[in-house]
Amino acid sequence: MITASIVTYKNNNTQLEKAINSFLNTDLKIKLYIIDNSPTNEIKQICNDDRIEYFLNNSNIGFGAGHNIAIKKSVENSKYHLVLNPDIYFNAGTIEKLYDFMENNPEFHGRAPNQEEYRKAMEELK
């Protein structure tokens, strides 16, 4: 199983929903933890998939503490855990490729996404 977590705080629902759907778009066994640090549960309405577990903190406990909630929950039933931001989007097949890479390269313990927008912005500054 692959698990992932997204920590939110008053996020744009459209952007978050795009991130959620891009992660869920796989045939692999997955679970997504949404850790909501917002003062209301407004985001809960877009967390209506059985593969999503939603947590409302009612206060902003921070990025790291939020992800730690999900990591503690996932440690017993997940081989891999992805720490995501609400603006991370996966192309079709990316999660499968990431899974295959990790399975075939046990010497690696982590991966990071390409930062396409950052790279484009740096090129424009030159």
matplotlib code that plots the C-alpha trace (Angstrom):
import matplotlib.pyplot as plt

x = [0.0, 1.1, -0.2, 0.1, -0.8, -1.8, -1.9, -4.3, -5.0, -7.8, -6.8, -8.5, -10.9, -10.5, -6.7, -6.9, -9.5, -7.2, -4.3, -6.5, -7.9, -4.4, -3.2, -6.3, -6.0, -4.2, -5.1, -2.5, -3.8, -3.6, -4.9, -4.8, -4.8, -6.1, -5.0, -7.0, -5.6, -8.4, -10.8, -13.8, -14.4, -15.3, -12.7, -14.4, -17.0, -14.4, -13.0, -15.8, -13.7, -13.3, -9.6, -9.5, -9.3, -10.1, -8.9, -10.0, -7.6, -9.6, -6.3, -3.2, -0.8, 1.7, 3.0, 5.2, 2.9, 0.1, 2.0, 3.2, -0.4, -0.7, 2.7, 1.9, -1.4, 0.3, 3.4, 1.8, 0.0, 2.0, 5.4, 5.7, 4.3, 4.2, 4.3, 2.4, 1.4, -2.1, -0.6, 1.2, -0.3, 0.6, 0.4, -1.2, 1.1, 3.5, 2.6, 3.1, 6.5, 7.5, 6.3, 8.3, 11.4, 11.3, 10.6, 13.6, 16.0, 15.9, 19.0, 16.8, 14.8, 13.2, 12.3, 11.4, 9.3, 10.7, 10.0, 8.9, 7.4, 10.4, 12.7, 10.6, 10.6, 14.4, 14.8, 12.7, 14.8, 18.0]
y = [0.0, 3.6, 6.3, 10.0, 13.1, 16.6, 19.3, 22.1, 25.5, 27.5, 26.1, 26.7, 23.8, 23.6, 23.4, 20.8, 18.7, 18.6, 17.4, 14.8, 13.4, 13.2, 11.1, 8.9, 8.2, 4.8, 1.2, 0.7, 0.2, 3.7, 5.8, 9.6, 11.4, 15.0, 16.9, 20.1, 22.8, 25.2, 26.6, 25.0, 21.7, 23.3, 21.1, 17.9, 18.1, 17.2, 14.2, 11.8, 8.9, 5.7, 6.0, 9.3, 9.8, 13.3, 14.9, 18.3, 19.9, 23.1, 24.9, 25.4, 22.9, 23.4, 21.5, 19.0, 18.2, 17.7, 15.2, 13.4, 12.5, 10.8, 9.2, 7.6, 6.2, 4.9, 3.3, -0.1, -0.7, 1.2, 0.5, 4.0, 7.3, 10.5, 13.9, 16.2, 19.8, 20.9, 22.1, 18.8, 17.1, 13.7, 12.9, 9.6, 6.7, 8.7, 7.0, 3.6, 4.7, 6.0, 2.7, 0.6, 2.7, 2.4, -1.4, -1.9, 0.5, -0.4, 1.7, 4.8, 6.0, 9.1, 10.9, 14.5, 15.9, 17.9, 21.6, 22.5, 25.9, 26.9, 25.9, 27.9, 30.9, 30.7, 30.5, 33.6, 35.5, 34.9]
z = [0.0, -0.7, 1.6, 1.3, 3.3, 2.5, 5.2, 4.5, 5.9, 4.3, 0.9, -2.4, -2.8, -6.6, -6.3, -3.5, -5.4, -8.4, -6.2, -4.5, -7.8, -9.4, -6.5, -6.5, -10.2, -9.9, -9.7, -6.9, -3.3, -1.8, 1.1, 1.4, 4.7, 4.6, 7.7, 7.9, 10.0, 9.0, 11.6, 9.8, 8.0, 4.7, 2.9, 4.1, 1.4, -1.3, 0.7, -0.3, -1.5, 0.6, 0.1, 1.9, 5.7, 6.8, 10.1, 11.3, 13.9, 14.5, 14.8, 12.8, 14.2, 11.4, 8.3, 10.1, 13.0, 10.5, 8.4, 11.5, 12.3, 9.0, 9.1, 12.5, 11.1, 8.0, 9.5, 10.2, 6.9, 4.3, 2.7, 1.2, 2.3, 0.2, 1.9, -0.4, -0.7, -1.9, -5.2, -6.1, -9.2, -10.6, -14.3, -15.2, -14.4, -12.2, -9.0, -10.6, -11.9, -8.5, -6.9, -9.4, -8.9, -5.1, -5.4, -7.8, -6.0, -2.2, -1.6, -2.1, 0.9, -0.6, -3.7, -4.5, -7.4, -10.2, -9.6, -13.2, -12.3, -10.3, -13.2, -15.7, -13.4, -13.0, -16.8, -17.3, -14.8, -16.8]

ax = plt.figure().add_subplot(projection="3d")
ax.plot(x, y, z, "-o")
ax.set_aspect("equal")
plt.show()
